[in-house]
Amino acid sequence: MTNSIKTIAKINNVAIQVDHESAEKWVPIRPICNALDVDYPTQLEKIKEHPILSSTVGLRPTVAADEKDRNMQCLPIRLIFGWLFTINPNNVKEEAREALIHYQMECYDALFLYFAEKTDFLQDKQTLIDEKATQFQSIQIQFKSAKERLAKAKDEFDKARSYSFEQWKAEKMQPKLPFPENT
């Protein structure tokens, strides 16, 4: 088992390790609590009371700090980051506090970007749709007008093609009298 163990993070110089061969990556809770100097039983109780975390926490075989296999309470790696976000920095040891606060600030920033970017995207998309709709409608109007002009030009072209010698001769014979325009 030890050959598939990988360190995924270091908290206060304590390596947090997971078994990379398992389908779901499980992270032991106790080493993180020890590294932050928060009360492990209290954190485990909070996890077990949490509506999301409680359904995923469980005993898993893990390699402990002494490199021996132990059954430890673990959370899936995808939930560890959220759990760390819930730890009150005032409850961790002084040397870990600044790093935890920095981590939690990154979480706040990541959440903001995730939700704000979607809002920005939707606004930008709506602006683009409005611009393209206006452009489309303008081209539709131009196209309709062009179709009408094309039909008129084709009609005049067809008339010119069917213009006969007799018509030309008849028009030539018409007297052209200059009349003043009505005023």
C-alpha positions as CSV (number, residue, x, y, z in Angstrom):
1,M,0.0,0.0,0.0
2,T,2.8,2.4,0.8
3,N,4.0,2.6,-2.8
4,S,0.8,4.2,-3.9
5,I,0.7,6.9,-1.2
6,K,1.2,10.4,-2.3
7,T,1.4,13.7,-0.4
8,I,-1.3,16.0,-1.6
9,A,-0.6,18.9,0.8
10,K,1.5,20.0,3.7
11,I,-0.1,21.8,6.6
12,N,2.4,23.2,9.1
13,N,5.0,20.9,7.6
14,V,2.8,17.8,8.2
15,A,2.3,15.8,5.0
16,I,-1.3,15.0,4.2
17,Q,-1.3,11.8,2.2
18,V,-3.8,9.8,0.1
19,D,-3.8,6.5,-1.6
20,H,-3.6,7.3,-5.3
21,E,-4.6,3.8,-6.5
22,S,-8.1,3.9,-4.9
23,A,-11.0,5.0,-7.1
24,E,-12.0,7.8,-4.7
25,K,-9.2,9.6,-3.0
26,W,-9.7,9.6,0.8
27,V,-8.0,12.0,3.1
28,P,-7.5,11.3,6.8
29,I,-8.9,13.9,9.1
30,R,-6.7,13.4,12.2
31,P,-3.4,14.5,10.7
32,I,-4.9,17.7,9.5
33,C,-6.4,18.4,12.9
34,N,-3.0,17.6,14.5
35,A,-1.2,19.9,12.1
36,L,-3.7,22.8,12.8
37,D,-3.7,21.9,16.5
38,V,-7.5,21.8,16.6
39,D,-9.4,19.3,18.7
40,Y,-9.9,16.1,16.5
41,P,-12.9,14.7,18.5
42,T,-14.6,18.1,18.2
43,Q,-14.0,18.3,14.5
44,L,-15.1,14.7,13.9
45,E,-18.3,15.4,15.8
46,K,-18.9,18.6,13.7
47,I,-18.3,16.5,10.5
48,K,-20.7,13.8,11.7
49,E,-23.4,16.4,12.4
50,H,-23.0,18.2,9.1
51,P,-25.7,17.2,6.5
52,I,-23.3,16.7,3.7
53,L,-20.0,15.6,5.3
54,S,-21.7,13.1,7.6
55,S,-22.8,10.9,4.7
56,T,-19.3,10.6,3.4
57,V,-17.0,10.4,6.5
58,G,-15.9,6.9,7.4
59,L,-13.1,4.6,8.5
60,R,-10.6,3.8,5.7
61,P,-7.3,2.0,5.7
62,T,-4.6,4.7,5.6
63,V,-0.9,4.9,6.1
64,A,-0.2,6.9,9.3
65,A,2.7,9.2,10.0
66,D,4.6,6.2,11.4
67,E,4.2,4.5,8.0
68,K,2.0,1.8,9.4
69,D,-1.5,0.9,8.1
70,R,-4.2,2.3,10.3
71,N,-8.0,2.7,10.0
72,M,-8.6,6.4,10.1
73,Q,-11.7,8.6,9.8
74,C,-11.5,10.1,6.3
75,L,-13.3,12.4,3.9
76,P,-13.3,12.2,0.1
77,I,-10.7,14.6,-1.2
78,R,-13.3,16.6,-3.0
79,L,-14.9,17.6,0.4
80,I,-11.7,18.2,2.4
81,F,-11.3,21.7,1.0
82,G,-14.8,22.7,2.0
83,W,-14.4,21.2,5.5
84,L,-11.1,23.2,5.9
85,F,-13.1,26.3,5.0
86,T,-15.4,25.8,8.0
87,I,-12.7,25.6,10.6
88,N,-12.6,28.8,12.7
89,P,-9.0,30.3,12.5
90,N,-9.3,31.4,16.1
91,N,-9.3,27.7,17.1
92,V,-6.1,26.7,15.4
93,K,-2.6,27.1,16.8
94,E,-0.9,30.5,16.2
95,E,1.6,29.3,13.6
96,A,-1.2,27.8,11.5
97,R,-3.6,30.7,11.8
98,E,-2.2,32.9,9.0
99,A,-2.0,30.0,6.5
100,L,-5.6,29.0,7.3
101,I,-6.9,32.5,6.9
102,H,-5.0,32.8,3.6
103,Y,-6.5,29.5,2.4
104,Q,-10.0,30.6,3.4
105,M,-9.5,34.0,1.6
106,E,-8.6,32.0,-1.5
107,C,-11.8,30.0,-1.0
108,Y,-13.9,33.2,-0.8
109,D,-12.2,34.5,-3.9
110,A,-12.7,31.2,-5.8
111,L,-16.4,31.2,-4.9
112,F,-16.8,34.8,-5.9
113,L,-15.1,34.2,-9.3
114,Y,-17.2,31.1,-9.9
115,F,-20.5,32.8,-9.4
116,A,-19.6,36.3,-10.5
117,E,-18.0,35.0,-13.8
118,K,-21.2,33.2,-14.6
119,T,-23.2,36.4,-14.0
120,D,-20.7,38.3,-16.2
121,F,-20.9,35.6,-18.9
122,L,-24.7,35.8,-18.9
123,Q,-24.7,39.6,-19.2
124,D,-22.1,39.5,-21.9
125,K,-24.0,36.8,-23.8
126,Q,-27.3,38.8,-23.6
127,T,-25.5,41.9,-24.9
128,L,-24.1,39.9,-27.8
129,I,-27.5,38.3,-28.5
130,D,-29.1,41.8,-28.5
131,E,-26.5,43.1,-30.9
132,K,-26.7,40.2,-33.2
133,A,-30.6,40.3,-33.2
134,T,-30.5,44.0,-34.3
135,Q,-27.9,43.1,-37.0
136,F,-30.0,40.2,-38.1
137,Q,-33.2,42.2,-38.3
138,S,-31.4,45.0,-40.3
139,I,-30.1,42.4,-42.8
140,Q,-33.5,40.8,-43.1
141,I,-35.0,44.2,-44.0
142,Q,-32.2,44.9,-46.5
143,F,-32.6,41.4,-47.9
144,K,-36.4,41.9,-48.4
145,S,-35.8,45.2,-50.1
146,A,-33.1,43.7,-52.3
147,K,-35.5,40.8,-53.2
148,E,-38.1,43.5,-54.3
149,R,-35.5,45.4,-56.3
150,L,-34.2,42.1,-57.8
151,A,-37.8,41.2,-58.9
152,K,-38.3,44.6,-60.4
153,A,-35.0,44.4,-62.2
154,K,-35.7,40.9,-63.5
155,D,-39.1,42.1,-64.8
156,E,-37.5,45.0,-66.6
157,F,-34.8,42.7,-68.0
158,D,-37.5,40.2,-69.2
159,K,-39.4,43.1,-70.8
160,A,-36.2,44.3,-72.6
161,R,-35.5,40.7,-73.8
162,S,-39.0,40.4,-75.2
163,Y,-38.9,43.9,-76.8
164,S,-39.8,43.4,-80.4
165,F,-39.0,45.2,-83.6
166,E,-42.7,46.0,-84.0
167,Q,-42.8,47.6,-80.5
168,W,-39.7,49.6,-81.2
169,K,-41.1,50.7,-84.6
170,A,-44.5,51.6,-83.1
171,E,-42.8,53.7,-80.4
172,K,-40.6,55.4,-83.0
173,M,-43.7,56.5,-85.0
174,Q,-45.3,58.1,-82.0
175,P,-45.1,61.8,-82.2
176,K,-43.4,63.4,-79.3
177,L,-45.0,66.7,-78.5
178,P,-43.3,68.8,-75.8
179,F,-45.9,70.1,-73.4
180,P,-45.1,72.3,-70.5
181,E,-45.4,70.7,-67.1
182,N,-48.4,71.6,-65.0
183,T,-47.6,74.2,-62.4
